[in-house]
Amino acid sequence: MRSLSVFMAVVGGVAVGAALGVLFAPEKGEYTRANIRRYLREKGLVKDEDGLDDLVDEIATELSKK
C-alpha cells in the first residue's frame, strides 16, 4: 500500500509540474500538448488517448480517497 502512495505522489507531482509547464510555456498550447503526449508514450505511461484518460481517471480516484 505504501508503494502505491509513493507512486501516486510521484505521478501527482508530475501532473502538477506538467500543468505548470503548460501554463508558463513559451510555445503554442498545441505544440506543448503534443510534446507531453510524446513524452508519456516514450516513457510507456500511456499508449494512446484512452490510456491518457485512464491515467487521469486513476489519479483522480486515488486523490479523492485522501
mmCIF file as Biopython writes it, N, C-alpha, C and O atoms, coordinates in Angstrom:
data_model
#
loop_
_atom_site.group_PDB
_atom_site.id
_atom_site.type_symbol
_atom_site.label_atom_id
_atom_site.label_alt_id
_atom_site.label_comp_id
_atom_site.label_asym_id
_atom_site.label_entity_id
_atom_site.label_seq_id
_atom_site.pdbx_PDB_ins_code
_atom_site.Cartn_x
_atom_site.Cartn_y
_atom_site.Cartn_z
_atom_site.occupancy
_atom_site.B_iso_or_equiv
_atom_site.auth_seq_id
_atom_site.auth_asym_id
_atom_site.pdbx_PDB_model_num
ATOM 1   N N  . MET A ? 1  ? 0.835   -1.195 0.000   1.0 0.0 1  A 1 
ATOM 2   C CA . MET A ? 1  ? 0.000   0.000  0.000   1.0 0.0 1  A 1 
ATOM 3   C C  . MET A ? 1  ? 0.872   1.248  0.000   1.0 0.0 1  A 1 
ATOM 4   O O  . MET A ? 1  ? 0.569   2.220  -0.691  1.0 0.0 1  A 1 
ATOM 5   N N  . ARG A ? 2  ? 1.960   1.223  0.777   1.0 0.0 2  A 1 
ATOM 6   C CA . ARG A ? 2  ? 2.834   2.387  0.852   1.0 0.0 2  A 1 
ATOM 7   C C  . ARG A ? 2  ? 3.467   2.693  -0.507  1.0 0.0 2  A 1 
ATOM 8   O O  . ARG A ? 2  ? 3.594   3.857  -0.886  1.0 0.0 2  A 1 
ATOM 9   N N  . SER A ? 3  ? 3.862   1.650  -1.238  1.0 0.0 3  A 1 
ATOM 10  C CA . SER A ? 3  ? 4.477   1.891  -2.543  1.0 0.0 3  A 1 
ATOM 11  C C  . SER A ? 3  ? 3.480   2.528  -3.512  1.0 0.0 3  A 1 
ATOM 12  O O  . SER A ? 3  ? 3.865   3.322  -4.370  1.0 0.0 3  A 1 
ATOM 13  N N  . LEU A ? 4  ? 2.196   2.178  -3.373  1.0 0.0 4  A 1 
ATOM 14  C CA . LEU A ? 4  ? 1.167   2.808  -4.203  1.0 0.0 4  A 1 
ATOM 15  C C  . LEU A ? 4  ? 1.051   4.288  -3.855  1.0 0.0 4  A 1 
ATOM 16  O O  . LEU A ? 4  ? 0.884   5.119  -4.747  1.0 0.0 4  A 1 
ATOM 17  N N  . SER A ? 5  ? 1.136   4.623  -2.581  1.0 0.0 5  A 1 
ATOM 18  C CA . SER A ? 5  ? 1.070   6.025  -2.158  1.0 0.0 5  A 1 
ATOM 19  C C  . SER A ? 5  ? 2.253   6.811  -2.705  1.0 0.0 5  A 1 
ATOM 20  O O  . SER A ? 5  ? 2.097   7.942  -3.165  1.0 0.0 5  A 1 
ATOM 21  N N  . VAL A ? 6  ? 3.429   6.211  -2.654  1.0 0.0 6  A 1 
ATOM 22  C CA . VAL A ? 6  ? 4.619   6.879  -3.182  1.0 0.0 6  A 1 
ATOM 23  C C  . VAL A ? 6  ? 4.474   7.066  -4.689  1.0 0.0 6  A 1 
ATOM 24  O O  . VAL A ? 6  ? 4.781   8.130  -5.227  1.0 0.0 6  A 1 
ATOM 25  N N  . PHE A ? 7  ? 4.005   6.022  -5.358  1.0 0.0 7  A 1 
ATOM 26  C CA . PHE A ? 7  ? 3.803   6.110  -6.804  1.0 0.0 7  A 1 
ATOM 27  C C  . PHE A ? 7  ? 2.810   7.213  -7.147  1.0 0.0 7  A 1 
ATOM 28  O O  . PHE A ? 7  ? 3.047   8.009  -8.055  1.0 0.0 7  A 1 
ATOM 29  N N  . MET A ? 8  ? 1.706   7.257  -6.422  1.0 0.0 8  A 1 
ATOM 30  C CA . MET A ? 8  ? 0.686   8.272  -6.696  1.0 0.0 8  A 1 
ATOM 31  C C  . MET A ? 8  ? 1.223   9.672  -6.398  1.0 0.0 8  A 1 
ATOM 32  O O  . MET A ? 8  ? 0.869   10.629 -7.087  1.0 0.0 8  A 1 
ATOM 33  N N  . ALA A ? 9  ? 2.072   9.799  -5.379  1.0 0.0 9  A 1 
ATOM 34  C CA . ALA A ? 9  ? 2.677   11.097 -5.080  1.0 0.0 9  A 1 
ATOM 35  C C  . ALA A ? 9  ? 3.580   11.536 -6.230  1.0 0.0 9  A 1 
ATOM 36  O O  . ALA A ? 9  ? 3.580   12.704 -6.620  1.0 0.0 9  A 1 
ATOM 37  N N  . VAL A ? 10 ? 4.340   10.600 -6.762  1.0 0.0 10 A 1 
ATOM 38  C CA . VAL A ? 10 ? 5.217   10.919 -7.892  1.0 0.0 10 A 1 
ATOM 39  C C  . VAL A ? 10 ? 4.390   11.297 -9.117  1.0 0.0 10 A 1 
ATOM 40  O O  . VAL A ? 10 ? 4.678   12.292 -9.784  1.0 0.0 10 A 1 
ATOM 41  N N  . VAL A ? 11 ? 3.371   10.510 -9.410  1.0 0.0 11 A 1 
ATOM 42  C CA . VAL A ? 11 ? 2.514   10.800 -10.561 1.0 0.0 11 A 1 
ATOM 43  C C  . VAL A ? 11 ? 1.811   12.144 -10.367 1.0 0.0 11 A 1 
ATOM 44  O O  . VAL A ? 11 ? 1.694   12.928 -11.308 1.0 0.0 11 A 1 
ATOM 45  N N  . GLY A ? 12 ? 1.347   12.405 -9.154  1.0 0.0 12 A 1 
ATOM 46  C CA . GLY A ? 12 ? 0.715   13.691 -8.865  1.0 0.0 12 A 1 
ATOM 47  C C  . GLY A ? 12 ? 1.683   14.848 -9.060  1.0 0.0 12 A 1 
ATOM 48  O O  . GLY A ? 12 ? 1.315   15.891 -9.600  1.0 0.0 12 A 1 
ATOM 49  N N  . GLY A ? 13 ? 2.928   14.657 -8.616  1.0 0.0 13 A 1 
ATOM 50  C CA . GLY A ? 13 ? 3.952   15.686 -8.804  1.0 0.0 13 A 1 
ATOM 51  C C  . GLY A ? 13 ? 4.240   15.944 -10.269 1.0 0.0 13 A 1 
ATOM 52  O O  . GLY A ? 13 ? 4.418   17.086 -10.692 1.0 0.0 13 A 1 
ATOM 53  N N  . VAL A ? 14 ? 4.284   14.869 -11.035 1.0 0.0 14 A 1 
ATOM 54  C CA . VAL A ? 14 ? 4.496   15.009 -12.479 1.0 0.0 14 A 1 
ATOM 55  C C  . VAL A ? 14 ? 3.330   15.763 -13.108 1.0 0.0 14 A 1 
ATOM 56  O O  . VAL A ? 14 ? 3.529   16.627 -13.962 1.0 0.0 14 A 1 
ATOM 57  N N  . ALA A ? 15 ? 2.116   15.434 -12.685 1.0 0.0 15 A 1 
ATOM 58  C CA . ALA A ? 15 ? 0.932   16.102 -13.239 1.0 0.0 15 A 1 
ATOM 59  C C  . ALA A ? 15 ? 0.939   17.592 -12.912 1.0 0.0 15 A 1 
ATOM 60  O O  . ALA A ? 15 ? 0.642   18.421 -13.772 1.0 0.0 15 A 1 
ATOM 61  N N  . VAL A ? 16 ? 1.276   17.929 -11.677 1.0 0.0 16 A 1 
ATOM 62  C CA . VAL A ? 16 ? 1.332   19.346 -11.281 1.0 0.0 16 A 1 
ATOM 63  C C  . VAL A ? 16 ? 2.434   20.059 -12.058 1.0 0.0 16 A 1 
ATOM 64  O O  . VAL A ? 16 ? 2.242   21.177 -12.535 1.0 0.0 16 A 1 
ATOM 65  N N  . GLY A ? 17 ? 3.578   19.414 -12.181 1.0 0.0 17 A 1 
ATOM 66  C CA . GLY A ? 17 ? 4.676   20.006 -12.944 1.0 0.0 17 A 1 
ATOM 67  C C  . GLY A ? 17 ? 4.305   20.225 -14.399 1.0 0.0 17 A 1 
ATOM 68  O O  . GLY A ? 17 ? 4.630   21.256 -14.988 1.0 0.0 17 A 1 
ATOM 69  N N  . ALA A ? 18 ? 3.624   19.248 -14.969 1.0 0.0 18 A 1 
ATOM 70  C CA . ALA A ? 18 ? 3.191   19.384 -16.364 1.0 0.0 18 A 1 
ATOM 71  C C  . ALA A ? 18 ? 2.188   20.516 -16.511 1.0 0.0 18 A 1 
ATOM 72  O O  . ALA A ? 18 ? 2.247   21.290 -17.466 1.0 0.0 18 A 1 
ATOM 73  N N  . ALA A ? 19 ? 1.262   20.608 -15.557 1.0 0.0 19 A 1 
ATOM 74  C CA . ALA A ? 19 ? 0.263   21.680 -15.613 1.0 0.0 19 A 1 
ATOM 75  C C  . ALA A ? 19 ? 0.933   23.049 -15.525 1.0 0.0 19 A 1 
ATOM 76  O O  . ALA A ? 19 ? 0.583   23.963 -16.272 1.0 0.0 19 A 1 
ATOM 77  N N  . LEU A ? 20 ? 1.889   23.192 -14.618 1.0 0.0 20 A 1 
ATOM 78  C CA . LEU A ? 20 ? 2.607   24.465 -14.505 1.0 0.0 20 A 1 
ATOM 79  C C  . LEU A ? 20 ? 3.423   24.746 -15.763 1.0 0.0 20 A 1 
ATOM 80  O O  . LEU A ? 20 ? 3.521   25.888 -16.209 1.0 0.0 20 A 1 
ATOM 81  N N  . GLY A ? 21 ? 4.001   23.701 -16.322 1.0 0.0 21 A 1 
ATOM 82  C CA . GLY A ? 21 ? 4.756   23.864 -17.559 1.0 0.0 21 A 1 
ATOM 83  C C  . GLY A ? 21 ? 3.886   24.351 -18.696 1.0 0.0 21 A 1 
ATOM 84  O O  . GLY A ? 21 ? 4.302   25.195 -19.490 1.0 0.0 21 A 1 
ATOM 85  N N  . VAL A ? 22 ? 2.680   23.821 -18.775 1.0 0.0 22 A 1 
ATOM 86  C CA . VAL A ? 22 ? 1.748   24.251 -19.822 1.0 0.0 22 A 1 
ATOM 87  C C  . VAL A ? 22 ? 1.343   25.702 -19.604 1.0 0.0 22 A 1 
ATOM 88  O O  . VAL A ? 22 ? 1.253   26.475 -20.557 1.0 0.0 22 A 1 
ATOM 89  N N  . LEU A ? 23 ? 1.099   26.070 -18.354 1.0 0.0 23 A 1 
ATOM 90  C CA . LEU A ? 23 ? 0.681   27.444 -18.064 1.0 0.0 23 A 1 
ATOM 91  C C  . LEU A ? 23 ? 1.758   28.467 -18.409 1.0 0.0 23 A 1 
ATOM 92  O O  . LEU A ? 23 ? 1.455   29.560 -18.885 1.0 0.0 23 A 1 
ATOM 93  N N  . PHE A ? 24 ? 3.009   28.108 -18.167 1.0 0.0 24 A 1 
ATOM 94  C CA . PHE A ? 24 ? 4.093   29.062 -18.369 1.0 0.0 24 A 1 
ATOM 95  C C  . PHE A ? 24 ? 4.921   28.780 -19.620 1.0 0.0 24 A 1 
ATOM 96  O O  . PHE A ? 24 ? 5.997   29.354 -19.791 1.0 0.0 24 A 1 
ATOM 97  N N  . ALA A ? 25 ? 4.438   27.917 -20.482 1.0 0.0 25 A 1 
ATOM 98  C CA . ALA A ? 25 ? 5.180   27.531 -21.680 1.0 0.0 25 A 1 
ATOM 99  C C  . ALA A ? 25 ? 5.252   28.676 -22.681 1.0 0.0 25 A 1 
ATOM 100 O O  . ALA A ? 25 ? 4.266   29.381 -22.897 1.0 0.0 25 A 1 
ATOM 101 N N  . PRO A ? 26 ? 6.411   28.859 -23.287 1.0 0.0 26 A 1 
ATOM 102 C CA . PRO A ? 26 ? 6.550   29.914 -24.292 1.0 0.0 26 A 1 
ATOM 103 C C  . PRO A ? 26 ? 6.032   29.490 -25.667 1.0 0.0 26 A 1 
ATOM 104 O O  . PRO A ? 26 ? 5.938   30.318 -26.574 1.0 0.0 26 A 1 
ATOM 105 N N  . GLU A ? 27 ? 5.698   28.208 -25.828 1.0 0.0 27 A 1 
ATOM 106 C CA . GLU A ? 27 ? 5.243   27.708 -27.118 1.0 0.0 27 A 1 
ATOM 107 C C  . GLU A ? 27 ? 3.722   27.670 -27.168 1.0 0.0 27 A 1 
ATOM 108 O O  . GLU A ? 27 ? 3.049   27.838 -26.151 1.0 0.0 27 A 1 
ATOM 109 N N  . LYS A ? 28 ? 3.194   27.449 -28.362 1.0 0.0 28 A 1 
ATOM 110 C CA . LYS A ? 28 ? 1.750   27.298 -28.515 1.0 0.0 28 A 1 
ATOM 111 C C  . LYS A ? 28 ? 1.281   26.072 -27.750 1.0 0.0 28 A 1 
ATOM 112 O O  . LYS A ? 28 ? 2.017   25.096 -27.609 1.0 0.0 28 A 1 
ATOM 113 N N  . GLY A ? 29 ? 0.053   26.130 -27.259 1.0 0.0 29 A 1 
ATOM 114 C CA . GLY A ? 29 ? -0.505  25.031 -26.480 1.0 0.0 29 A 1 
ATOM 115 C C  . GLY A ? 29 ? -0.563  23.721 -27.239 1.0 0.0 29 A 1 
ATOM 116 O O  . GLY A ? 29 ? -0.302  22.660 -26.672 1.0 0.0 29 A 1 
ATOM 117 N N  . GLU A ? 30 ? -0.903  23.786 -28.514 1.0 0.0 30 A 1 
ATOM 118 C CA . GLU A ? 30 ? -0.996  22.567 -29.329 1.0 0.0 30 A 1 
ATOM 119 C C  . GLU A ? 30 ? 0.356   21.856 -29.393 1.0 0.0 30 A 1 
ATOM 120 O O  . GLU A ? 30 ? 0.427   20.633 -29.267 1.0 0.0 30 A 1 
ATOM 121 N N  . TYR A ? 31 ? 1.416   22.621 -29.587 1.0 0.0 31 A 1 
ATOM 122 C CA . TYR A ? 31 ? 2.758   22.054 -29.668 1.0 0.0 31 A 1 
ATOM 123 C C  . TYR A ? 31 ? 3.174   21.476 -28.315 1.0 0.0 31 A 1 
ATOM 124 O O  . TYR A ? 31 ? 3.764   20.398 -28.254 1.0 0.0 31 A 1 
ATOM 125 N N  . THR A ? 32 ? 2.870   22.186 -27.242 1.0 0.0 32 A 1 
ATOM 126 C CA . THR A ? 32 ? 3.213   21.725 -25.900 1.0 0.0 32 A 1 
ATOM 127 C C  . THR A ? 32 ? 2.473   20.438 -25.561 1.0 0.0 32 A 1 
ATOM 128 O O  . THR A ? 32 ? 3.075   19.505 -25.028 1.0 0.0 32 A 1 
ATOM 129 N N  . ARG A ? 33 ? 1.181   20.370 -25.859 1.0 0.0 33 A 1 
ATOM 130 C CA . ARG A ? 33 ? 0.407   19.149 -25.583 1.0 0.0 33 A 1 
ATOM 131 C C  . ARG A ? 33 ? 0.949   17.968 -26.383 1.0 0.0 33 A 1 
ATOM 132 O O  . ARG A ? 33 ? 1.002   16.847 -25.878 1.0 0.0 33 A 1 
ATOM 133 N N  . ALA A ? 34 ? 1.349   18.214 -27.617 1.0 0.0 34 A 1 
ATOM 134 C CA . ALA A ? 34 ? 1.929   17.140 -28.433 1.0 0.0 34 A 1 
ATOM 135 C C  . ALA A ? 34 ? 3.226   16.638 -27.808 1.0 0.0 34 A 1 
ATOM 136 O O  . ALA A ? 34 ? 3.490   15.436 -27.805 1.0 0.0 34 A 1 
ATOM 137 N N  . ASN A ? 35 ? 4.027   17.546 -27.284 1.0 0.0 35 A 1 
ATOM 138 C CA . ASN A ? 35 ? 5.266   17.147 -26.613 1.0 0.0 35 A 1 
ATOM 139 C C  . ASN A ? 35 ? 4.985   16.319 -25.366 1.0 0.0 35 A 1 
ATOM 140 O O  . ASN A ? 35 ? 5.682   15.340 -25.101 1.0 0.0 35 A 1 
ATOM 141 N N  . ILE A ? 36 ? 3.973   16.703 -24.601 1.0 0.0 36 A 1 
ATOM 142 C CA . ILE A ? 36 ? 3.618   15.957 -23.392 1.0 0.0 36 A 1 
ATOM 143 C C  . ILE A ? 36 ? 3.136   14.560 -23.767 1.0 0.0 36 A 1 
ATOM 144 O O  . ILE A ? 36 ? 3.542   13.577 -23.147 1.0 0.0 36 A 1 
ATOM 145 N N  . ARG A ? 37 ? 2.277   14.465 -24.773 1.0 0.0 37 A 1 
ATOM 146 C CA . ARG A ? 37 ? 1.799   13.144 -25.224 1.0 0.0 37 A 1 
ATOM 147 C C  . ARG A ? 37 ? 2.963   12.273 -25.683 1.0 0.0 37 A 1 
ATOM 148 O O  . ARG A ? 37 ? 3.034   11.093 -25.340 1.0 0.0 37 A 1 
ATOM 149 N N  . ARG A ? 38 ? 3.874   12.855 -26.457 1.0 0.0 38 A 1 
ATOM 150 C CA . ARG A ? 38 ? 5.031   12.108 -26.955 1.0 0.0 38 A 1 
ATOM 151 C C  . ARG A ? 38 ? 5.892   11.620 -25.794 1.0 0.0 38 A 1 
ATOM 152 O O  . ARG A ? 38 ? 6.338   10.472 -25.788 1.0 0.0 38 A 1 
ATOM 153 N N  . TYR A ? 39 ? 6.124   12.487 -24.815 1.0 0.0 39 A 1 
ATOM 154 C CA . TYR A ? 39 ? 6.933   12.120 -23.655 1.0 0.0 39 A 1 
ATOM 155 C C  . TYR A ? 39 ? 6.293   10.965 -22.881 1.0 0.0 39 A 1 
ATOM 156 O O  . TYR A ? 39 ? 6.980   10.012 -22.512 1.0 0.0 39 A 1 
ATOM 157 N N  . LEU A ? 40 ? 4.983   11.044 -22.635 1.0 0.0 40 A 1 
ATOM 158 C CA . LEU A ? 40 ? 4.293   9.984  -21.895 1.0 0.0 40 A 1 
ATOM 159 C C  . LEU A ? 40 ? 4.324   8.667  -22.659 1.0 0.0 40 A 1 
ATOM 160 O O  . LEU A ? 40 ? 4.447   7.604  -22.051 1.0 0.0 40 A 1 
ATOM 161 N N  . ARG A ? 41 ? 4.215   8.723  -23.968 1.0 0.0 41 A 1 
ATOM 162 C CA . ARG A ? 41 ? 4.293   7.493  -24.774 1.0 0.0 41 A 1 
ATOM 163 C C  . ARG A ? 41 ? 5.701   6.904  -24.726 1.0 0.0 41 A 1 
ATOM 164 O O  . ARG A ? 41 ? 5.863   5.690  -24.603 1.0 0.0 41 A 1 
ATOM 165 N N  . GLU A ? 42 ? 6.728   7.768  -24.824 1.0 0.0 42 A 1 
ATOM 166 C CA . GLU A ? 42 ? 8.113   7.292  -24.778 1.0 0.0 42 A 1 
ATOM 167 C C  . GLU A ? 42 ? 8.425   6.616  -23.446 1.0 0.0 42 A 1 
ATOM 168 O O  . GLU A ? 42 ? 9.167   5.635  -23.404 1.0 0.0 42 A 1 
ATOM 169 N N  . LYS A ? 43 ? 7.866   7.132  -22.370 1.0 0.0 43 A 1 
ATOM 170 C CA . LYS A ? 43 ? 8.114   6.568  -21.039 1.0 0.0 43 A 1 
ATOM 171 C C  . LYS A ? 43 ? 7.234   5.360  -20.762 1.0 0.0 43 A 1 
ATOM 172 O O  . LYS A ? 43 ? 7.389   4.709  -19.729 1.0 0.0 43 A 1 
ATOM 173 N N  . GLY A ? 44 ? 6.319   5.053  -21.661 1.0 0.0 44 A 1 
ATOM 174 C CA . GLY A ? 44 ? 5.461   3.891  -21.504 1.0 0.0 44 A 1 
ATOM 175 C C  . GLY A ? 44 ? 4.309   4.099  -20.543 1.0 0.0 44 A 1 
ATOM 176 O O  . GLY A ? 44 ? 3.682   3.129  -20.117 1.0 0.0 44 A 1 
ATOM 177 N N  . LEU A ? 45 ? 4.014   5.346  -20.190 1.0 0.0 45 A 1 
ATOM 178 C CA . LEU A ? 45 ? 2.916   5.621  -19.261 1.0 0.0 45 A 1 
ATOM 179 C C  . LEU A ? 45 ? 1.564   5.518  -19.944 1.0 0.0 45 A 1 
ATOM 180 O O  . LEU A ? 45 ? 0.583   5.116  -19.318 1.0 0.0 45 A 1 
ATOM 181 N N  . VAL A ? 46 ? 1.500   5.871  -21.204 1.0 0.0 46 A 1 
ATOM 182 C CA . VAL A ? 46 ? 0.259   5.742  -21.973 1.0 0.0 46 A 1 
ATOM 183 C C  . VAL A ? 46 ? 0.608   5.285  -23.383 1.0 0.0 46 A 1 
ATOM 184 O O  . VAL A ? 46 ? 1.704   5.545  -23.881 1.0 0.0 46 A 1 
ATOM 185 N N  . LYS A ? 47 ? -0.327  4.610  -24.011 1.0 0.0 47 A 1 
ATOM 186 C CA . LYS A ? 47 ? -0.117  4.151  -25.379 1.0 0.0 47 A 1 
ATOM 187 C C  . LYS A ? 47 ? -0.960  4.934  -26.383 1.0 0.0 47 A 1 
ATOM 188 O O  . LYS A ? 47 ? -0.590  5.053  -27.551 1.0 0.0 47 A 1 
ATOM 189 N N  . ASP A ? 48 ? -2.099  5.470  -25.922 1.0 0.0 48 A 1 
ATOM 190 C CA . ASP A ? 48 ? -2.985  6.216  -26.807 1.0 0.0 48 A 1 
ATOM 191 C C  . ASP A ? 48 ? -3.809  7.193  -25.973 1.0 0.0 48 A 1 
ATOM 192 O O  . ASP A ? 48 ? -3.596  7.321  -24.767 1.0 0.0 48 A 1 
ATOM 193 N N  . GLU A ? 49 ? -4.741  7.874  -26.611 1.0 0.0 49 A 1 
ATOM 194 C CA . GLU A ? 49 ? -5.572  8.856  -25.902 1.0 0.0 49 A 1 
ATOM 195 C C  . GLU A ? 49 ? -6.386  8.209  -24.785 1.0 0.0 49 A 1 
ATOM 196 O O  . GLU A ? 49 ? -6.560  8.805  -23.722 1.0 0.0 49 A 1 
ATOM 197 N N  . ASP A ? 50 ? -6.889  6.984  -25.018 1.0 0.0 50 A 1 
ATOM 198 C CA . ASP A ? 50 ? -7.649  6.292  -23.975 1.0 0.0 50 A 1 
ATOM 199 C C  . ASP A ? 50 ? -6.766  5.996  -22.770 1.0 0.0 50 A 1 
ATOM 200 O O  . ASP A ? 50 ? -7.219  6.065  -21.627 1.0 0.0 50 A 1 
ATOM 201 N N  . GLY A ? 51 ? -5.508  5.668  -23.029 1.0 0.0 51 A 1 
ATOM 202 C CA . GLY A ? 51 ? -4.573  5.412  -21.939 1.0 0.0 51 A 1 
ATOM 203 C C  . GLY A ? 51 ? -4.337  6.657  -21.106 1.0 0.0 51 A 1 
ATOM 204 O O  . GLY A ? 51 ? -4.200  6.576  -19.886 1.0 0.0 51 A 1 
ATOM 205 N N  . LEU A ? 52 ? -4.290  7.798  -21.753 1.0 0.0 52 A 1 
ATOM 206 C CA . LEU A ? 52 ? -4.120  9.057  -21.036 1.0 0.0 52 A 1 
ATOM 207 C C  . LEU A ? 52 ? -5.349  9.351  -20.192 1.0 0.0 52 A 1 
ATOM 208 O O  . LEU A ? 52 ? -5.229  9.786  -19.047 1.0 0.0 52 A 1 
ATOM 209 N N  . ASP A ? 53 ? -6.526  9.116  -20.752 1.0 0.0 53 A 1 
ATOM 210 C CA . ASP A ? 53 ? -7.767  9.299  -19.992 1.0 0.0 53 A 1 
ATOM 211 C C  . ASP A ? 53 ? -7.810  8.363  -18.792 1.0 0.0 53 A 1 
ATOM 212 O O  . ASP A ? 53 ? -8.222  8.763  -17.703 1.0 0.0 53 A 1 
ATOM 213 N N  . ASP A ? 54 ? -7.382  7.109  -18.991 1.0 0.0 54 A 1 
ATOM 214 C CA . ASP A ? 54 ? -7.360  6.139  -17.895 1.0 0.0 54 A 1 
ATOM 215 C C  . ASP A ? 54 ? -6.399  6.578  -16.796 1.0 0.0 54 A 1 
ATOM 216 O O  . ASP A ? 54 ? -6.707  6.446  -15.611 1.0 0.0 54 A 1 
ATOM 217 N N  . LEU A ? 55 ? -5.229  7.103  -17.186 1.0 0.0 55 A 1 
ATOM 218 C CA . LEU A ? 55 ? -4.253  7.573  -16.204 1.0 0.0 55 A 1 
ATOM 219 C C  . LEU A ? 55 ? -4.825  8.723  -15.388 1.0 0.0 55 A 1 
ATOM 220 O O  . LEU A ? 55 ? -4.674  8.749  -14.167 1.0 0.0 55 A 1 
ATOM 221 N N  . VAL A ? 56 ? -5.473  9.664  -16.039 1.0 0.0 56 A 1 
ATOM 222 C CA . VAL A ? 56 ? -6.080  10.802 -15.343 1.0 0.0 56 A 1 
ATOM 223 C C  . VAL A ? 56 ? -7.180  10.325 -14.399 1.0 0.0 56 A 1 
ATOM 224 O O  . VAL A ? 56 ? -7.276  10.803 -13.269 1.0 0.0 56 A 1 
ATOM 225 N N  . ASP A ? 57 ? -8.013  9.384  -14.855 1.0 0.0 57 A 1 
ATOM 226 C CA . ASP A ? 57 ? -9.077  8.842  -14.001 1.0 0.0 57 A 1 
ATOM 227 C C  . ASP A ? 57 ? -8.506  8.134  -12.780 1.0 0.0 57 A 1 
ATOM 228 O O  . ASP A ? 57 ? -9.023  8.283  -11.673 1.0 0.0 57 A 1 
ATOM 229 N N  . GLU A ? 58 ? -7.440  7.362  -12.981 1.0 0.0 58 A 1 
ATOM 230 C CA . GLU A ? 58 ? -6.814  6.644  -11.865 1.0 0.0 58 A 1 
ATOM 231 C C  . GLU A ? 58 ? -6.257  7.623  -10.832 1.0 0.0 58 A 1 
ATOM 232 O O  . GLU A ? 58 ? -6.416  7.420  -9.629  1.0 0.0 58 A 1 
ATOM 233 N N  . ILE A ? 59 ? -5.613  8.671  -11.299 1.0 0.0 59 A 1 
ATOM 234 C CA . ILE A ? 59 ? -5.063  9.679  -10.385 1.0 0.0 59 A 1 
ATOM 235 C C  . ILE A ? 59 ? -6.190  10.375 -9.634  1.0 0.0 59 A 1 
ATOM 236 O O  . ILE A ? 59 ? -6.097  10.571 -8.422  1.0 0.0 59 A 1 
ATOM 237 N N  . ALA A ? 60 ? -7.244  10.749 -10.333 1.0 0.0 60 A 1 
ATOM 238 C CA . ALA A ? 60 ? -8.373  11.428 -9.692  1.0 0.0 60 A 1 
ATOM 239 C C  . ALA A ? 60 ? -9.024  10.536 -8.645  1.0 0.0 60 A 1 
ATOM 240 O O  . ALA A ? 60 ? -9.407  11.013 -7.576  1.0 0.0 60 A 1 
ATOM 241 N N  . THR A ? 61 ? -9.152  9.250  -8.939  1.0 0.0 61 A 1 
ATOM 242 C CA . THR A ? 61 ? -9.744  8.313  -7.985  1.0 0.0 61 A 1 
ATOM 243 C C  . THR A ? 61 ? -8.889  8.207  -6.734  1.0 0.0 61 A 1 
ATOM 244 O O  . THR A ? 61 ? -9.410  8.249  -5.620  1.0 0.0 61 A 1 
ATOM 245 N N  . GLU A ? 62 ? -7.584  8.069  -6.909  1.0 0.0 62 A 1 
ATOM 246 C CA . GLU A ? 62 ? -6.688  7.949  -5.759  1.0 0.0 62 A 1 
ATOM 247 C C  . GLU A ? 62 ? -6.685  9.229  -4.922  1.0 0.0 62 A 1 
ATOM 248 O O  . GLU A ? 62 ? -6.668  9.169  -3.693  1.0 0.0 62 A 1 
ATOM 249 N N  . LEU A ? 63 ? -6.702  10.376 -5.584  1.0 0.0 63 A 1 
ATOM 250 C CA . LEU A ? 63 ? -6.687  11.636 -4.840  1.0 0.0 63 A 1 
ATOM 251 C C  . LEU A ? 63 ? -7.994  11.870 -4.096  1.0 0.0 63 A 1 
ATOM 252 O O  . LEU A ? 63 ? -7.994  12.477 -3.025  1.0 0.0 63 A 1 
ATOM 253 N N  . SER A ? 64 ? -9.099  11.399 -4.646  1.0 0.0 64 A 1 
ATOM 254 C CA . SER A ? 64 ? -10.389 11.594 -3.978  1.0 0.0 64 A 1 
ATOM 255 C C  . SER A ? 64 ? -10.522 10.713 -2.741  1.0 0.0 64 A 1 
ATOM 256 O O  . SER A ? 64 ? -11.350 10.996 -1.875  1.0 0.0 64 A 1 
ATOM 257 N N  . LYS A ? 65 ? -9.728  9.657  -2.640  1.0 0.0 65 A 1 
ATOM 258 C CA . LYS A ? 65 ? -9.752  8.777  -1.471  1.0 0.0 65 A 1 
ATOM 259 C C  . LYS A ? 65 ? -9.085  9.428  -0.265  1.0 0.0 65 A 1 
ATOM 260 O O  . LYS A ? 65 ? -9.337  9.024  0.870   1.0 0.0 65 A 1 
ATOM 261 N N  . LYS A ? 66 ? -8.260  10.405 -0.489  1.0 0.0 66 A 1 
ATOM 262 C CA . LYS A ? 66 ? -7.465  11.020 0.591   1.0 0.0 66 A 1 
ATOM 263 C C  . LYS A ? 66 ? -8.242  12.056 1.348   1.0 0.0 66 A 1 
ATOM 264 O O  . LYS A ? 66 ? -7.717  12.662 2.281   1.0 0.0 66 A 1 
#
